Amino acid sequence: MASTFESLLTIILFTLLVKGHGQCQLKDLTVLTSQTPRQIQGVQEWQVMFVNNCKCTLKGVTVSCKGFHSVENVDPNVFAPIGNDNCIVNGGRPIEPFASVMFLYADPQHFVFEPVSHDMVCVST
């Protein structure tokens, strides 16, 4: 009987720890856009930072990007269209906890990128 109780208690504690440890949500990915002082071909340049505000690593981060274009070349390893009006950030590679990925683009107006999806990799310590 004690063995069954201990097993159940272990399962419950493990479940609570996993749930409490870094269940990242889309809102944990912050997208910050700001003007730079530069103009490219007479068009305003913008800096975009994707910030992982979660205790876990995020990978395969995708954001909406319907209608996005830039007169400035954007490194496809950092930000690239993948179809369905979505773009992948950092080539799908991991963004560590509290780290950021940045790219620049040039367009007359700033573009709003909304997080669509990500995969979470959490390692408990």
C-alpha positions, 0 to 999 in steps of 0.5 A: 500500500505504501508503495502505491501511495508513494508512486501516486505522490511522486506522479502528482509532484512530478506533474506539478513541477512540470506544469509550474516549470516553464509552460511557455505561451505565445505571449511569452514571445515579445516582438519589439519594433523600433525605427533606426536613424537610417534610411535605405533607398529613401525608405525608413529602416526598422529594427525588429527584436523577438525576445524569449521571455520564458524560462524555456528555450523556444524553437521553430518560432513562427510569426504572421507576416502577410504582406511583409516586404523590405527594400533592404535585404533580410538575412533568410537565416534570421527571418524568412517566409515559409508560406501560409502568410507566416515567417520563421524566426532564426531559421527555426533554431532555438532561442534561449531563455531571455535571449533575443533575435534581431533583424532590420528591414526597410519599409515606409511603415512599421509592420506588426508581427504576431506570434503564431507558434513555437515549440518549447524545450524545457530542461529542469535543473 
